Amino acid sequence: MIETFVKFEECINNCLLSRLLKPSHEKDYHTEYQIRTNKLEEYLPKLLELVENVDFREQQDICSSTLYSLLILYMELKTEGPWNTENIKTKDYPAKLNLAFKTKYNITLEDILLKNDCFNAQEIFDKCIKELHQKMTLDDFKKYPSLVEVYSLFIKNVQEYNVSINPVAVLPVALLLAEDYITSNKIKGLKCCVLIMQCLNPGSFTNGNYYEVVYMSLKKNIYEKDIEVTKALFECFPEFLKNLPLQVKKTKLDDVFSSILDQLNTETNLYRKAVCFDFTTRIIEMHGVHCVKKKVFKDIVYDNLEMCCNEGVHEILIQHVMECLLMWIRYCWCVWKLSTDQKILAALIKTLYVAKDDSTILQIQNLIIALIHLCSKEEQKQICSNLETAPNGLNNDFLLRINSIKESICI
């Protein structure tokens, strides 16, 4: 029996793409790709025969290592990349392997992590992840391009697996990719982080301080200008922050809020700025009244509302700025003062003038009304008096909007 599983391992190892001599991105073609294709033609038929004739259920203590290797091979055969050629034979290999396994066990290789009927899903998953981490080290992960894709495939469906997730065991490759200078790797790593974080809970980081490692890895990417990296990061960060231990969550939220305000202060790309405003909205929702400490927020909102007086900028940015300001008002209204913050009110009235979409017009009007209602009665009277003195020559639509605001104040 042991000798049979030695043959199994030999076939699997010969079918897997070996470690490249040079990192995959340094050249388009690697000789290892063709060597592996040749070996597949020789060893895959032998492997299929072994799958048909050997029963993994008879000695699970011996076969568990072989089974996780078989799953990694199957997923590698499914990956897309120059290591998997257009050769019709090799393209059929994953389907053939899956069919042979299903015929034997009435379950596909894809489904063994979803159930515990025949095999221990947790054990197989843990061994797969451990094997991937042993090979994909800081020095070598770019020499295993197919395993980068295999790891991504594993994590893609992690929420469906019948397993529990240990972040210390599962996250390292994702963080390695997220910190890489190659943009495509960053995006893969961050997307994997999101999926893993969604499987965790507030108790997942209570042992030790591994959350610091994750936090620093994520924070490095807040300064990356690629918008796809930014989107992936801003999807991941809230999932991570909500799972932090209570005693550190406030400090981290403070730090993230400061960092994203710095980005809003310096970002010139309007589309990335819009994404940053959306993320700021989520952070304010999570951090609540603690956001009042950052007075610079109101300056940032004012500057961007002024920019939105330009019709082109207005179309891209106004919705994002308004939603962020509305969230801030919900939690931080207590520090609004007309004497210091009236410039925001003035900027909103300017944006109301250039607005054309009915929905946007209504949102801006409601924001203006909300801010006026935060003022004292005397201040409200003064505002109404100022609105009465609107200069001649303004278009009728704008005057109707102003009148609607005055009627809503009802002093």
Secondary structure as a PSIPRED ss2 file (coil, helix, strand):
# PSIPRED VFORMAT (PSIPRED V4.0)

   1 M C   1.000  0.000  0.000
   2 I H   0.000  1.000  0.000
   3 E H   0.000  1.000  0.000
   4 T H   0.000  1.000  0.000
   5 F H   0.000  1.000  0.000
   6 V H   0.000  1.000  0.000
   7 K H   0.000  1.000  0.000
   8 F H   0.000  1.000  0.000
   9 E H   0.000  1.000  0.000
  10 E H   0.000  1.000  0.000
  11 C H   0.000  1.000  0.000
  12 I H   0.000  1.000  0.000
  13 N H   0.000  1.000  0.000
  14 N H   0.000  1.000  0.000
  15 C H   0.000  1.000  0.000
  16 L C   1.000  0.000  0.000
  17 L C   1.000  0.000  0.000
  18 S C   1.000  0.000  0.000
  19 R C   1.000  0.000  0.000
  20 L C   1.000  0.000  0.000
  21 L C   1.000  0.000  0.000
  22 K C   1.000  0.000  0.000
  23 P C   1.000  0.000  0.000
  24 S H   0.000  1.000  0.000
  25 H H   0.000  1.000  0.000
  26 E H   0.000  1.000  0.000
  27 K C   1.000  0.000  0.000
  28 D C   1.000  0.000  0.000
  29 Y C   1.000  0.000  0.000
  30 H C   1.000  0.000  0.000
  31 T H   0.000  1.000  0.000
  32 E H   0.000  1.000  0.000
  33 Y H   0.000  1.000  0.000
  34 Q H   0.000  1.000  0.000
  35 I H   0.000  1.000  0.000
  36 R H   0.000  1.000  0.000
  37 T H   0.000  1.000  0.000
  38 N H   0.000  1.000  0.000
  39 K H   0.000  1.000  0.000
  40 L H   0.000  1.000  0.000
  41 E H   0.000  1.000  0.000
  42 E H   0.000  1.000  0.000
  43 Y H   0.000  1.000  0.000
  44 L H   0.000  1.000  0.000
  45 P H   0.000  1.000  0.000
  46 K H   0.000  1.000  0.000
  47 L H   0.000  1.000  0.000
  48 L H   0.000  1.000  0.000
  49 E H   0.000  1.000  0.000
  50 L H   0.000  1.000  0.000
  51 V H   0.000  1.000  0.000
  52 E H   0.000  1.000  0.000
  53 N H   0.000  1.000  0.000
  54 V C   1.000  0.000  0.000
  55 D C   1.000  0.000  0.000
  56 F C   1.000  0.000  0.000
  57 R C   1.000  0.000  0.000
  58 E C   1.000  0.000  0.000
  59 Q C   1.000  0.000  0.000
  60 Q H   0.000  1.000  0.000
  61 D H   0.000  1.000  0.000
  62 I H   0.000  1.000  0.000
  63 C H   0.000  1.000  0.000
  64 S H   0.000  1.000  0.000
  65 S H   0.000  1.000  0.000
  66 T H   0.000  1.000  0.000
  67 L H   0.000  1.000  0.000
  68 Y H   0.000  1.000  0.000
  69 S H   0.000  1.000  0.000
  70 L H   0.000  1.000  0.000
  71 L H   0.000  1.000  0.000
  72 I H   0.000  1.000  0.000
  73 L H   0.000  1.000  0.000
  74 Y H   0.000  1.000  0.000
  75 M H   0.000  1.000  0.000
  76 E H   0.000  1.000  0.000
  77 L H   0.000  1.000  0.000
  78 K H   0.000  1.000  0.000
  79 T C   1.000  0.000  0.000
  80 E C   1.000  0.000  0.000
  81 G C   1.000  0.000  0.000
  82 P C   1.000  0.000  0.000
  83 W C   1.000  0.000  0.000
  84 N C   1.000  0.000  0.000
  85 T C   1.000  0.000  0.000
  86 E C   1.000  0.000  0.000
  87 N C   1.000  0.000  0.000
  88 I H   0.000  1.000  0.000
  89 K H   0.000  1.000  0.000
  90 T H   0.000  1.000  0.000
  91 K H   0.000  1.000  0.000
  92 D H   0.000  1.000  0.000
  93 Y H   0.000  1.000  0.000
  94 P H   0.000  1.000  0.000
  95 A H   0.000  1.000  0.000
  96 K H   0.000  1.000  0.000
  97 L H   0.000  1.000  0.000
  98 N H   0.000  1.000  0.000
  99 L H   0.000  1.000  0.000
 100 A H   0.000  1.000  0.000
 101 F H   0.000  1.000  0.000
 102 K H   0.000  1.000  0.000
 103 T H   0.000  1.000  0.000
 104 K H   0.000  1.000  0.000
 105 Y H   0.000  1.000  0.000
 106 N C   1.000  0.000  0.000
 107 I C   1.000  0.000  0.000
 108 T C   1.000  0.000  0.000
 109 L H   0.000  1.000  0.000
 110 E H   0.000  1.000  0.000
 111 D H   0.000  1.000  0.000
 112 I C   1.000  0.000  0.000
 113 L C   1.000  0.000  0.000
 114 L C   1.000  0.000  0.000
 115 K C   1.000  0.000  0.000
 116 N C   1.000  0.000  0.000
 117 D C   1.000  0.000  0.000
 118 C C   1.000  0.000  0.000
 119 F C   1.000  0.000  0.000
 120 N C   1.000  0.000  0.000
 121 A H   0.000  1.000  0.000
 122 Q H   0.000  1.000  0.000
 123 E H   0.000  1.000  0.000
 124 I H   0.000  1.000  0.000
 125 F H   0.000  1.000  0.000
 126 D H   0.000  1.000  0.000
 127 K H   0.000  1.000  0.000
 128 C H   0.000  1.000  0.000
 129 I H   0.000  1.000  0.000
 130 K H   0.000  1.000  0.000
 131 E H   0.000  1.000  0.000
 132 L H   0.000  1.000  0.000
 133 H H   0.000  1.000  0.000
 134 Q H   0.000  1.000  0.000
 135 K H   0.000  1.000  0.000
 136 M C   1.000  0.000  0.000
 137 T C   1.000  0.000  0.000
 138 L C   1.000  0.000  0.000
 139 D C   1.000  0.000  0.000
 140 D C   1.000  0.000  0.000
 141 F H   0.000  1.000  0.000
 142 K H   0.000  1.000  0.000
 143 K H   0.000  1.000  0.000
 144 Y C   1.000  0.000  0.000
 145 P H   0.000  1.000  0.000
 146 S H   0.000  1.000  0.000
 147 L H   0.000  1.000  0.000
 148 V H   0.000  1.000  0.000
 149 E H   0.000  1.000  0.000
 150 V H   0.000  1.000  0.000
 151 Y H   0.000  1.000  0.000
 152 S H   0.000  1.000  0.000
 153 L H   0.000  1.000  0.000
 154 F H   0.000  1.000  0.000
 155 I H   0.000  1.000  0.000
 156 K H   0.000  1.000  0.000
 157 N C   1.000  0.000  0.000
 158 V H   0.000  1.000  0.000
 159 Q H   0.000  1.000  0.000
 160 E H   0.000  1.000  0.000
 161 Y C   1.000  0.000  0.000
 162 N C   1.000  0.000  0.000
 163 V C   1.000  0.000  0.000
 164 S C   1.000  0.000  0.000
 165 I C   1.000  0.000  0.000
 166 N C   1.000  0.000  0.000
 167 P H   0.000  1.000  0.000
 168 V H   0.000  1.000  0.000
 169 A H   0.000  1.000  0.000
 170 V H   0.000  1.000  0.000
 171 L C   1.000  0.000  0.000
 172 P H   0.000  1.000  0.000
 173 V H   0.000  1.000  0.000
 174 A H   0.000  1.000  0.000
 175 L H   0.000  1.000  0.000
 176 L H   0.000  1.000  0.000
 177 L H   0.000  1.000  0.000
 178 A H   0.000  1.000  0.000
 179 E C   1.000  0.000  0.000
 180 D C   1.000  0.000  0.000
 181 Y C   1.000  0.000  0.000
 182 I C   1.000  0.000  0.000
 183 T H   0.000  1.000  0.000
 184 S H   0.000  1.000  0.000
 185 N H   0.000  1.000  0.000
 186 K H   0.000  1.000  0.000
 187 I H   0.000  1.000  0.000
 188 K H   0.000  1.000  0.000
 189 G H   0.000  1.000  0.000
 190 L H   0.000  1.000  0.000
 191 K H   0.000  1.000  0.000
 192 C H   0.000  1.000  0.000
 193 C H   0.000  1.000  0.000
 194 V H   0.000  1.000  0.000
 195 L H   0.000  1.000  0.000
 196 I H   0.000  1.000  0.000
 197 M H   0.000  1.000  0.000
 198 Q C   1.000  0.000  0.000
 199 C C   1.000  0.000  0.000
 200 L C   1.000  0.000  0.000
 201 N C   1.000  0.000  0.000
 202 P C   1.000  0.000  0.000
 203 G C   1.000  0.000  0.000
 204 S C   1.000  0.000  0.000
 205 F C   1.000  0.000  0.000
 206 T C   1.000  0.000  0.000
 207 N C   1.000  0.000  0.000
 208 G C   1.000  0.000  0.000
 209 N C   1.000  0.000  0.000
 210 Y H   0.000  1.000  0.000
 211 Y H   0.000  1.000  0.000
 212 E H   0.000  1.000  0.000
 213 V H   0.000  1.000  0.000
 214 V H   0.000  1.000  0.000
 215 Y H   0.000  1.000  0.000
 216 M H   0.000  1.000  0.000
 217 S H   0.000  1.000  0.000
 218 L H   0.000  1.000  0.000
 219 K H   0.000  1.000  0.000
 220 K H   0.000  1.000  0.000
 221 N H   0.000  1.000  0.000
 222 I H   0.000  1.000  0.000
 223 Y H   0.000  1.000  0.000
 224 E C   1.000  0.000  0.000
 225 K C   1.000  0.000  0.000
 226 D C   1.000  0.000  0.000
 227 I H   0.000  1.000  0.000
 228 E H   0.000  1.000  0.000
 229 V H   0.000  1.000  0.000
 230 T H   0.000  1.000  0.000
 231 K H   0.000  1.000  0.000
 232 A H   0.000  1.000  0.000
 233 L H   0.000  1.000  0.000
 234 F H   0.000  1.000  0.000
 235 E H   0.000  1.000  0.000
 236 C H   0.000  1.000  0.000
 237 F H   0.000  1.000  0.000
 238 P H   0.000  1.000  0.000
 239 E H   0.000  1.000  0.000
 240 F H   0.000  1.000  0.000
 241 L H   0.000  1.000  0.000
 242 K C   1.000  0.000  0.000
 243 N C   1.000  0.000  0.000
 244 L C   1.000  0.000  0.000
 245 P C   1.000  0.000  0.000
 246 L H   0.000  1.000  0.000
 247 Q H   0.000  1.000  0.000
 248 V H   0.000  1.000  0.000
 249 K H   0.000  1.000  0.000
 250 K H   0.000  1.000  0.000
 251 T H   0.000  1.000  0.000
 252 K H   0.000  1.000  0.000
 253 L H   0.000  1.000  0.000
 254 D H   0.000  1.000  0.000
 255 D H   0.000  1.000  0.000
 256 V H   0.000  1.000  0.000
 257 F H   0.000  1.000  0.000
 258 S H   0.000  1.000  0.000
 259 S H   0.000  1.000  0.000
 260 I H   0.000  1.000  0.000
 261 L H   0.000  1.000  0.000
 262 D H   0.000  1.000  0.000
 263 Q H   0.000  1.000  0.000
 264 L H   0.000  1.000  0.000
 265 N H   0.000  1.000  0.000
 266 T H   0.000  1.000  0.000
 267 E C   1.000  0.000  0.000
 268 T C   1.000  0.000  0.000
 269 N C   1.000  0.000  0.000
 270 L H   0.000  1.000  0.000
 271 Y H   0.000  1.000  0.000
 272 R H   0.000  1.000  0.000
 273 K H   0.000  1.000  0.000
 274 A H   0.000  1.000  0.000
 275 V H   0.000  1.000  0.000
 276 C H   0.000  1.000  0.000
 277 F H   0.000  1.000  0.000
 278 D H   0.000  1.000  0.000
 279 F H   0.000  1.000  0.000
 280 T H   0.000  1.000  0.000
 281 T H   0.000  1.000  0.000
 282 R H   0.000  1.000  0.000
 283 I H   0.000  1.000  0.000
 284 I H   0.000  1.000  0.000
 285 E H   0.000  1.000  0.000
 286 M H   0.000  1.000  0.000
 287 H H   0.000  1.000  0.000
 288 G H   0.000  1.000  0.000
 289 V H   0.000  1.000  0.000
 290 H H   0.000  1.000  0.000
 291 C H   0.000  1.000  0.000
 292 V H   0.000  1.000  0.000
 293 K H   0.000  1.000  0.000
 294 K C   1.000  0.000  0.000
 295 K C   1.000  0.000  0.000
 296 V H   0.000  1.000  0.000
 297 F H   0.000  1.000  0.000
 298 K H   0.000  1.000  0.000
 299 D H   0.000  1.000  0.000
 300 I H   0.000  1.000  0.000
 301 V H   0.000  1.000  0.000
 302 Y H   0.000  1.000  0.000
 303 D H   0.000  1.000  0.000
 304 N H   0.000  1.000  0.000
 305 L H   0.000  1.000  0.000
 306 E H   0.000  1.000  0.000
 307 M H   0.000  1.000  0.000
 308 C C   1.000  0.000  0.000
 309 C C   1.000  0.000  0.000
 310 N C   1.000  0.000  0.000
 311 E H   0.000  1.000  0.000
 312 G H   0.000  1.000  0.000
 313 V H   0.000  1.000  0.000
 314 H H   0.000  1.000  0.000
 315 E H   0.000  1.000  0.000
 316 I H   0.000  1.000  0.000
 317 L H   0.000  1.000  0.000
 318 I H   0.000  1.000  0.000
 319 Q H   0.000  1.000  0.000
 320 H H   0.000  1.000  0.000
 321 V H   0.000  1.000  0.000
 322 M H   0.000  1.000  0.000
 323 E H   0.000  1.000  0.000
 324 C H   0.000  1.000  0.000
 325 L H   0.000  1.000  0.000
 326 L H   0.000  1.000  0.000
 327 M H   0.000  1.000  0.000
 328 W H   0.000  1.000  0.000
 329 I H   0.000  1.000  0.000
 330 R H   0.000  1.000  0.000
 331 Y H   0.000  1.000  0.000
 332 C H   0.000  1.000  0.000
 333 W H   0.000  1.000  0.000
 334 C H   0.000  1.000  0.000
 335 V H   0.000  1.000  0.000
 336 W C   1.000  0.000  0.000
 337 K C   1.000  0.000  0.000
 338 L H   0.000  1.000  0.000
 339 S H   0.000  1.000  0.000
 340 T H   0.000  1.000  0.000
 341 D H   0.000  1.000  0.000
 342 Q H   0.000  1.000  0.000
 343 K H   0.000  1.000  0.000
 344 I H   0.000  1.000  0.000
 345 L H   0.000  1.000  0.000
 346 A H   0.000  1.000  0.000
 347 A H   0.000  1.000  0.000
 348 L H   0.000  1.000  0.000
 349 I H   0.000  1.000  0.000
 350 K H   0.000  1.000  0.000
 351 T H   0.000  1.000  0.000
 352 L H   0.000  1.000  0.000
 353 Y H   0.000  1.000  0.000
 354 V H   0.000  1.000  0.000
 355 A C   1.000  0.000  0.000
 356 K C   1.000  0.000  0.000
 357 D C   1.000  0.000  0.000
 358 D H   0.000  1.000  0.000
 359 S H   0.000  1.000  0.000
 360 T H   0.000  1.000  0.000
 361 I H   0.000  1.000  0.000
 362 L H   0.000  1.000  0.000
 363 Q H   0.000  1.000  0.000
 364 I H   0.000  1.000  0.000
 365 Q H   0.000  1.000  0.000
 366 N H   0.000  1.000  0.000
 367 L H   0.000  1.000  0.000
 368 I H   0.000  1.000  0.000
 369 I H   0.000  1.000  0.000
 370 A H   0.000  1.000  0.000
 371 L H   0.000  1.000  0.000
 372 I H   0.000  1.000  0.000
 373 H H   0.000  1.000  0.000
 374 L C   1.000  0.000  0.000
 375 C C   1.000  0.000  0.000
 376 S C   1.000  0.000  0.000
 377 K H   0.000  1.000  0.000
 378 E H   0.000  1.000  0.000
 379 E H   0.000  1.000  0.000
 380 Q H   0.000  1.000  0.000
 381 K H   0.000  1.000  0.000
 382 Q H   0.000  1.000  0.000
 383 I H   0.000  1.000  0.000
 384 C H   0.000  1.000  0.000
 385 S H   0.000  1.000  0.000
 386 N H   0.000  1.000  0.000
 387 L H   0.000  1.000  0.000
 388 E H   0.000  1.000  0.000
 389 T C   1.000  0.000  0.000
 390 A C   1.000  0.000  0.000
 391 P C   1.000  0.000  0.000
 392 N C   1.000  0.000  0.000
 393 G C   1.000  0.000  0.000
 394 L C   1.000  0.000  0.000
 395 N C   1.000  0.000  0.000
 396 N H   0.000  1.000  0.000
 397 D H   0.000  1.000  0.000
 398 F H   0.000  1.000  0.000
 399 L H   0.000  1.000  0.000
 400 L H   0.000  1.000  0.000
 401 R H   0.000  1.000  0.000
 402 I H   0.000  1.000  0.000
 403 N H   0.000  1.000  0.000
 404 S H   0.000  1.000  0.000
 405 I H   0.000  1.000  0.000
 406 K H   0.000  1.000  0.000
 407 E H   0.000  1.000  0.000
 408 S H   0.000  1.000  0.000
 409 I H   0.000  1.000  0.000
 410 C C   1.000  0.000  0.000
 411 I C   1.000  0.000  0.000
